[in-house]
Structure formats: C-alpha cells, structure tokens
C-alpha cells in the first residue's frame, strides 16, 4: 500500500465517504510533532491526497493511531447504545404490561 492509498483508506474509514480531507486534518492535529493543535491545514491533506505534496512521515505514522482511537471511540459509543437499548427494552416491557392491566380470570 502506498502512503497515498493509506491516507485515502484512513480518510474513508474515518468519515464513511469520499469527503474526508478536513476530518483527517482535524484528527492529525492531535499528533502534530510540534505539539497538539485543533487541526492542521486541510489544504496540506488535499495536496497529499492528489500527490501534489509528499505526505509527511509523522502523518503517515499517525494514521494507524487515529484509526485505533476512532475505533475505540466507536466501541464505547456502541456499548452506550447497547445499554440504552437494553434499558428501553425493559421500559417497553413494563409499559406494555401496565397497558394490558392485571390479568383477568381464566376461562
């Protein structure tokens, strides 16, 4: 895999679409060698993407870390959603039981 292919694959994995330069620029900001920042210049990412500029070595090294961080965040969010779904299932069952009322005599 070339560095450009790696960049594209990481960008698409982060955003789920082809419009990923700004998202990658924001993610790379945390890994900037001169210290964390909110973002790097998205134009640099766009130039890397087109091949107009070489991708900087620190950015290549940061891409797998960014993907791992993103995967961890998604796993945490998935766990939160599963917990919310479990709570909603219990609540829905309880509401359904209330709406049905007490059991009547059996025939």
Biotite code that builds the C-alpha atoms (Angstrom):
import biotite.structure as struc

atoms = struc.array([
    struc.Atom([0.000, 0.000, 0.000], chain_id="A", res_id=1, res_name="UNK", atom_name="CA", element="C"),
    struc.Atom([1.360, 3.418, -0.915], chain_id="A", res_id=2, res_name="UNK", atom_name="CA", element="C"),
    struc.Atom([1.218, 6.348, 1.501], chain_id="A", res_id=3, res_name="UNK", atom_name="CA", element="C"),
    struc.Atom([-1.499, 7.968, -0.650], chain_id="A", res_id=4, res_name="UNK", atom_name="CA", element="C"),
    struc.Atom([-3.551, 4.767, -0.605], chain_id="A", res_id=5, res_name="UNK", atom_name="CA", element="C"),
    struc.Atom([-3.097, 4.552, 3.142], chain_id="A", res_id=6, res_name="UNK", atom_name="CA", element="C"),
    struc.Atom([-4.237, 8.167, 3.538], chain_id="A", res_id=7, res_name="UNK", atom_name="CA", element="C"),
    struc.Atom([-7.305, 7.565, 1.375], chain_id="A", res_id=8, res_name="UNK", atom_name="CA", element="C"),
    struc.Atom([-8.196, 4.363, 3.177], chain_id="A", res_id=9, res_name="UNK", atom_name="CA", element="C"),
    struc.Atom([-7.860, 6.039, 6.574], chain_id="A", res_id=10, res_name="UNK", atom_name="CA", element="C"),
    struc.Atom([-9.888, 9.064, 5.445], chain_id="A", res_id=11, res_name="UNK", atom_name="CA", element="C"),
    struc.Atom([-12.697, 6.929, 4.079], chain_id="A", res_id=12, res_name="UNK", atom_name="CA", element="C"),
    struc.Atom([-12.696, 4.787, 7.221], chain_id="A", res_id=13, res_name="UNK", atom_name="CA", element="C"),
    struc.Atom([-12.985, 7.883, 9.423], chain_id="A", res_id=14, res_name="UNK", atom_name="CA", element="C"),
    struc.Atom([-15.821, 9.525, 7.534], chain_id="A", res_id=15, res_name="UNK", atom_name="CA", element="C"),
    struc.Atom([-17.505, 6.782, 5.567], chain_id="A", res_id=16, res_name="UNK", atom_name="CA", element="C"),
    struc.Atom([-17.372, 8.856, 2.406], chain_id="A", res_id=17, res_name="UNK", atom_name="CA", element="C"),
    struc.Atom([-15.014, 10.490, -0.076], chain_id="A", res_id=18, res_name="UNK", atom_name="CA", element="C"),
    struc.Atom([-15.098, 13.948, 1.548], chain_id="A", res_id=19, res_name="UNK", atom_name="CA", element="C"),
    struc.Atom([-12.529, 13.307, 4.273], chain_id="A", res_id=20, res_name="UNK", atom_name="CA", element="C"),
    struc.Atom([-9.693, 15.863, 3.978], chain_id="A", res_id=21, res_name="UNK", atom_name="CA", element="C"),
    struc.Atom([-10.984, 18.186, 6.726], chain_id="A", res_id=22, res_name="UNK", atom_name="CA", element="C"),
    struc.Atom([-11.724, 15.293, 9.102], chain_id="A", res_id=23, res_name="UNK", atom_name="CA", element="C"),
    struc.Atom([-8.222, 13.887, 8.599], chain_id="A", res_id=24, res_name="UNK", atom_name="CA", element="C"),
    struc.Atom([-6.716, 17.350, 9.099], chain_id="A", res_id=25, res_name="UNK", atom_name="CA", element="C"),
    struc.Atom([-8.590, 17.690, 12.417], chain_id="A", res_id=26, res_name="UNK", atom_name="CA", element="C"),
    struc.Atom([-7.550, 14.219, 13.534], chain_id="A", res_id=27, res_name="UNK", atom_name="CA", element="C"),
    struc.Atom([-3.898, 14.797, 12.616], chain_id="A", res_id=28, res_name="UNK", atom_name="CA", element="C"),
    struc.Atom([-3.809, 17.989, 14.676], chain_id="A", res_id=29, res_name="UNK", atom_name="CA", element="C"),
    struc.Atom([-3.546, 15.974, 17.892], chain_id="A", res_id=30, res_name="UNK", atom_name="CA", element="C"),
    struc.Atom([-0.424, 14.229, 16.560], chain_id="A", res_id=31, res_name="UNK", atom_name="CA", element="C"),
    struc.Atom([1.472, 17.220, 15.183], chain_id="A", res_id=32, res_name="UNK", atom_name="CA", element="C"),
    struc.Atom([5.185, 16.896, 16.014], chain_id="A", res_id=33, res_name="UNK", atom_name="CA", element="C"),
    struc.Atom([5.336, 20.476, 17.332], chain_id="A", res_id=34, res_name="UNK", atom_name="CA", element="C"),
    struc.Atom([2.521, 19.760, 19.775], chain_id="A", res_id=35, res_name="UNK", atom_name="CA", element="C"),
    struc.Atom([-1.180, 19.112, 19.631], chain_id="A", res_id=36, res_name="UNK", atom_name="CA", element="C"),
    struc.Atom([-3.425, 21.564, 17.870], chain_id="A", res_id=37, res_name="UNK", atom_name="CA", element="C"),
    struc.Atom([-7.050, 21.671, 16.811], chain_id="A", res_id=38, res_name="UNK", atom_name="CA", element="C"),
    struc.Atom([-6.217, 20.894, 13.186], chain_id="A", res_id=39, res_name="UNK", atom_name="CA", element="C"),
    struc.Atom([-3.558, 21.037, 10.529], chain_id="A", res_id=40, res_name="UNK", atom_name="CA", element="C"),
    struc.Atom([-4.140, 22.889, 7.282], chain_id="A", res_id=41, res_name="UNK", atom_name="CA", element="C"),
    struc.Atom([-6.708, 20.865, 5.290], chain_id="A", res_id=42, res_name="UNK", atom_name="CA", element="C"),
    struc.Atom([-5.052, 22.118, 2.101], chain_id="A", res_id=43, res_name="UNK", atom_name="CA", element="C"),
    struc.Atom([-1.991, 20.058, 3.030], chain_id="A", res_id=44, res_name="UNK", atom_name="CA", element="C"),
    struc.Atom([-4.126, 16.940, 3.314], chain_id="A", res_id=45, res_name="UNK", atom_name="CA", element="C"),
    struc.Atom([-5.730, 17.759, -0.050], chain_id="A", res_id=46, res_name="UNK", atom_name="CA", element="C"),
    struc.Atom([-2.284, 18.162, -1.615], chain_id="A", res_id=47, res_name="UNK", atom_name="CA", element="C"),
    struc.Atom([-1.160, 14.853, -0.117], chain_id="A", res_id=48, res_name="UNK", atom_name="CA", element="C"),
    struc.Atom([-4.303, 13.268, -1.486], chain_id="A", res_id=49, res_name="UNK", atom_name="CA", element="C"),
    struc.Atom([-3.653, 14.465, -5.038], chain_id="A", res_id=50, res_name="UNK", atom_name="CA", element="C"),
    struc.Atom([0.067, 13.759, -4.931], chain_id="A", res_id=51, res_name="UNK", atom_name="CA", element="C"),
    struc.Atom([0.972, 17.443, -5.236], chain_id="A", res_id=52, res_name="UNK", atom_name="CA", element="C"),
    struc.Atom([2.953, 17.079, -1.985], chain_id="A", res_id=53, res_name="UNK", atom_name="CA", element="C"),
    struc.Atom([4.626, 14.162, -0.252], chain_id="A", res_id=54, res_name="UNK", atom_name="CA", element="C"),
    struc.Atom([2.836, 13.007, 2.862], chain_id="A", res_id=55, res_name="UNK", atom_name="CA", element="C"),
    struc.Atom([4.925, 13.892, 5.877], chain_id="A", res_id=56, res_name="UNK", atom_name="CA", element="C"),
    struc.Atom([6.377, 10.909, 7.756], chain_id="A", res_id=57, res_name="UNK", atom_name="CA", element="C"),
    struc.Atom([4.798, 11.943, 11.077], chain_id="A", res_id=58, res_name="UNK", atom_name="CA", element="C"),
    struc.Atom([1.363, 11.996, 9.407], chain_id="A", res_id=59, res_name="UNK", atom_name="CA", element="C"),
    struc.Atom([1.845, 8.522, 7.947], chain_id="A", res_id=60, res_name="UNK", atom_name="CA", element="C"),
    struc.Atom([2.834, 7.243, 11.397], chain_id="A", res_id=61, res_name="UNK", atom_name="CA", element="C"),
    struc.Atom([-0.209, 8.932, 12.980], chain_id="A", res_id=62, res_name="UNK", atom_name="CA", element="C"),
    struc.Atom([-2.825, 7.408, 10.666], chain_id="A", res_id=63, res_name="UNK", atom_name="CA", element="C"),
    struc.Atom([-2.984, 3.962, 12.329], chain_id="A", res_id=64, res_name="UNK", atom_name="CA", element="C"),
    struc.Atom([-3.152, 5.648, 15.737], chain_id="A", res_id=65, res_name="UNK", atom_name="CA", element="C"),
    struc.Atom([-6.011, 7.851, 14.595], chain_id="A", res_id=66, res_name="UNK", atom_name="CA", element="C"),
    struc.Atom([-7.910, 4.842, 13.288], chain_id="A", res_id=67, res_name="UNK", atom_name="CA", element="C"),
    struc.Atom([-7.388, 2.939, 16.566], chain_id="A", res_id=68, res_name="UNK", atom_name="CA", element="C"),
    struc.Atom([-8.562, 5.956, 18.580], chain_id="A", res_id=69, res_name="UNK", atom_name="CA", element="C"),
    struc.Atom([-11.619, 6.271, 16.340], chain_id="A", res_id=70, res_name="UNK", atom_name="CA", element="C"),
    struc.Atom([-12.366, 2.552, 16.631], chain_id="A", res_id=71, res_name="UNK", atom_name="CA", element="C"),
    struc.Atom([-12.106, 2.765, 20.431], chain_id="A", res_id=72, res_name="UNK", atom_name="CA", element="C"),
    struc.Atom([-14.499, 5.725, 20.478], chain_id="A", res_id=73, res_name="UNK", atom_name="CA", element="C"),
    struc.Atom([-16.954, 3.845, 18.264], chain_id="A", res_id=74, res_name="UNK", atom_name="CA", element="C"),
    struc.Atom([-16.779, 0.792, 20.530], chain_id="A", res_id=75, res_name="UNK", atom_name="CA", element="C"),
    struc.Atom([-17.501, 2.976, 23.544], chain_id="A", res_id=76, res_name="UNK", atom_name="CA", element="C"),
    struc.Atom([-20.439, 4.578, 21.743], chain_id="A", res_id=77, res_name="UNK", atom_name="CA", element="C"),
    struc.Atom([-21.722, 1.157, 20.653], chain_id="A", res_id=78, res_name="UNK", atom_name="CA", element="C"),
    struc.Atom([-21.624, -0.018, 24.270], chain_id="A", res_id=79, res_name="UNK", atom_name="CA", element="C"),
    struc.Atom([-23.562, 3.065, 25.356], chain_id="A", res_id=80, res_name="UNK", atom_name="CA", element="C"),
    struc.Atom([-26.161, 2.433, 22.659], chain_id="A", res_id=81, res_name="UNK", atom_name="CA", element="C"),
    struc.Atom([-26.490, -1.239, 23.637], chain_id="A", res_id=82, res_name="UNK", atom_name="CA", element="C"),
    struc.Atom([-27.043, -0.218, 27.258], chain_id="A", res_id=83, res_name="UNK", atom_name="CA", element="C"),
    struc.Atom([-29.674, 2.329, 26.188], chain_id="A", res_id=84, res_name="UNK", atom_name="CA", element="C"),
    struc.Atom([-31.381, -0.306, 24.034], chain_id="A", res_id=85, res_name="UNK", atom_name="CA", element="C"),
    struc.Atom([-31.437, -2.755, 26.950], chain_id="A", res_id=86, res_name="UNK", atom_name="CA", element="C"),
    struc.Atom([-32.960, -0.086, 29.215], chain_id="A", res_id=87, res_name="UNK", atom_name="CA", element="C"),
    struc.Atom([-35.538, 0.758, 26.535], chain_id="A", res_id=88, res_name="UNK", atom_name="CA", element="C"),
    struc.Atom([-36.470, -2.913, 26.147], chain_id="A", res_id=89, res_name="UNK", atom_name="CA", element="C"),
    struc.Atom([-37.114, -3.239, 29.885], chain_id="A", res_id=90, res_name="UNK", atom_name="CA", element="C"),
    struc.Atom([-39.102, 0.009, 29.927], chain_id="A", res_id=91, res_name="UNK", atom_name="CA", element="C"),
    struc.Atom([-41.133, -1.040, 26.881], chain_id="A", res_id=92, res_name="UNK", atom_name="CA", element="C"),
    struc.Atom([-41.984, -4.359, 28.504], chain_id="A", res_id=93, res_name="UNK", atom_name="CA", element="C"),
    struc.Atom([-43.049, -2.634, 31.720], chain_id="A", res_id=94, res_name="UNK", atom_name="CA", element="C"),
    struc.Atom([-45.191, -0.130, 29.814], chain_id="A", res_id=95, res_name="UNK", atom_name="CA", element="C"),
    struc.Atom([-46.777, -2.921, 27.789], chain_id="A", res_id=96, res_name="UNK", atom_name="CA", element="C"),
    struc.Atom([-47.620, -4.791, 30.997], chain_id="A", res_id=97, res_name="UNK", atom_name="CA", element="C"),
    struc.Atom([-49.187, -1.664, 32.514], chain_id="A", res_id=98, res_name="UNK", atom_name="CA", element="C"),
    struc.Atom([-51.295, -1.043, 29.424], chain_id="A", res_id=99, res_name="UNK", atom_name="CA", element="C"),
    struc.Atom([-52.594, -4.596, 29.429], chain_id="A", res_id=100, res_name="UNK", atom_name="CA", element="C"),
    struc.Atom([-53.696, -4.243, 33.026], chain_id="A", res_id=101, res_name="UNK", atom_name="CA", element="C"),
    struc.Atom([-53.935, -7.042, 35.554], chain_id="A", res_id=102, res_name="UNK", atom_name="CA", element="C"),
    struc.Atom([-54.613, -10.490, 34.205], chain_id="A", res_id=103, res_name="UNK", atom_name="CA", element="C"),
    struc.Atom([-58.296, -11.341, 34.049], chain_id="A", res_id=104, res_name="UNK", atom_name="CA", element="C"),
    struc.Atom([-59.938, -14.595, 35.120], chain_id="A", res_id=105, res_name="UNK", atom_name="CA", element="C"),
    struc.Atom([-59.045, -17.610, 33.024], chain_id="A", res_id=106, res_name="UNK", atom_name="CA", element="C"),
    struc.Atom([-61.720, -19.312, 31.062], chain_id="A", res_id=107, res_name="UNK", atom_name="CA", element="C"),
])
